[in-house]
Amino acid sequence: MLKPLLRMLKGAHNAEKPGSKGDGDGLQVTIGGEATAVGEATQTEGHVELRVVDKGPVTFATGSAKFTGAARSASEDTAYASASSFAFAEGADIVIASSSQSSRAGSHGGDALSAASSTTRIFALDIESLDLPKGPITLTYTRRPGHWSIEEPTDGNVALASVGAVAHGDSSFVGVDTSVITVEDQLSTVSAIIVGEVA
């Protein structure tokens, strides 16, 4: 996978491309997701991190987002959980992203159980004054989730969110939007998005 990438970089013209730092635009990355759990006992969690750094000739970004949901209800009621995550970059020459998603449903002690998990990771690189002949290089792949059992939520309804974001450069921006909602004996939901940019 690396040899074709190196050949493309060697064949690139040493000229400014539209969207590079040379014409006033920069590297912008957006990452986030959401999780929802419906049942008598529910728990959702969202953890998002993003770092965008200007190192002069290059600007790079790394980020990760993980969202999980779990629900438990009496056997005659519904237990439902879902989770999703995403990430994308603008103004990058190279983008590498991976994702994994998994869901489970079952029962324990006469109760219905449901759980879901989603994780996305991203690396983006903007090289100053580089013009790739065929445009940005984007590599995406899906990772097979490992085996995991359903974690039965504790009593109550819980929604948690944590975010960490850094943008380092002469002209930088970070925007964060989070939401957590719980309804007693019914629902937990969480969502979080980070936008980071260095121009």
N, C-alpha and C positions, 0 to 999 in steps of 0.2 A: 504493500500500500504506500510506503514512503518513497519508493523509487519513482513512480509516475509523478508524485508530488514534487520531488526535487527536479525532475526534468522540466516540469511546467514552470517552476521558479527560475531555472537557468535560462529558459527561453523567453522570459518576460522582458519587456522593454523598460528601460530605466527612464520612465516618463510619468508625469502625474496622471492619475486616473480620475474620472469624475467620482466625487464622493471621498477622495483622499484628503489627508490633512493639508495638502498643498493648496487646495482651492477653498479652504475655510470650513469644510464639513469634517465630521469626526466619526468615532466609533460609538455606536449606541446599541445597547443590549437590553432586551426585555425578558423577564423570567418570572414565573409564578405558577399558580394552580389553585385548586379547590378540592374540598372533601365534604361529603354530606353523609350523615347517619340518621336513620329513622328507626325508632323503637322506644321501649320503656327506659332502657339504659343505653346511653350513647356516648361516644367519645370521638372527636376529630382533632387532628393536629396538622399544622402546616409550618414548615421550616424552610426559609428561603435566604440564600446568601448570594451576593454579587460583589465583584471587585473589578474595577476598570482603572487601568494605570497607564499613563503616558510616560514612556521611557525615551522620548526624543525620536530616534529613527523609527521606532515601532510603538504601537499602542496595543495592549492586550487586555482581555477580559476573561475571567473565570467565574462560573456561577453554578449553583445547585439548588434544586427545589425538591422537597419530599413532602407528600401529603398522604395521610392515612385516615381511615374511618372504620369504626367498629360499632355494631349495634346488637342488642339482646332484647328479646321480647318473650312473653309467655307463648307457648306453642300455638295457641289459636290466633295470635296476632302476628303482624308482619315485622320482620327485621330486615333492614335494607342499608347497604353502605356502598358508596362510590367515591372514587378519587381520580383526579387528573392533574397533569402538570405539563408545562410547555416552556420553550425558550427560543428566541430568535435574535439575530444580529443584523444591523444595517451599517454599511460603510466598512465592512471587513473584507480583507483579501482571502482569508482562510477561516472557515468555521467548522468545528468538530463538535457534534452533539450526540448524546446517547440517551436512551430512555428505557424504562422498564415499567410494566404495569401488571398487577395481579389482583385477583379477587377470589374469595372463598365464601361458601355458605354451608351451614350444617346445623347441628343441634347438640345440646349438652344439658343433661339433667332435666330434660323435658322442655327446655327453652330453645327458641330459634335463634341462631347466630348468623351474622354476616360481617365480612370485613373486606377492605379494599386498600390497596397501596399503589402509589405512582411516584416515580422518581425521574427527574431529568437533570442532566449535567451538560454544560456548554463551555467550550473554549473558542475564543475569537481573536484574530490577529489582524491588525491593520499596519501594513508596511509603507512607510512614507515614500513617495515618488516611485511606486512600483505599479506597472501596468501589466496585468496578466492577459495574455492573448485571447483567452476564452472566458474572461470574466472571473468572478470570485470562485474559489474552490470550496465546495460544501460537502462534508462527509457526515452522514448520519447513520446510526445503527441502533438496533433494538437489542438490549441485553435480556437474556432469559432469566427471569427471577428465580432465586433459590427457593428451596422448600421452606415454607413457614406455616405454622398452625394459627388458627383463629384465636386472637387474644380476647377473652371475654371482658367487656367493659365493666367497670365498677358501677355500683348503684349511682343513679343521678345522670345528669346530662352535662357534658363538659366539652368546651371548644377552646383550643389553644393555638396561638400564632406567635412565631418568633421570626424576626428579620434582621439581617445585618448587611449593610451596604456601604461601599467606599468608592469614590471616584476621585482620582488624583491626577491633576494636570492644571495648566494655566487657565483653561476654560472648561469647567466641569459642572455636572448636574446629576442629582439623585432625586428620584421621586418614588414614594412608597404609598401603597394603598392596601389597607387590611380591613377585614370584616369578620367578626365572630358573633354568632347568634345561637342561643339555646332556648328551647321551649320545654318546660318541665314534662317529663314522662313521654316526650314525643320526638325531639329533634336536637341535633347539633350540626352546625355548619361553619366552615372556616374558608376564607379565601385571602390570598395575598399576592401582590404584584410589585416588583421592583423594576424601575427604569433607570439605567445608569448611562451617562454619556461623557466623553472627553473629546473636545474639539481641538 
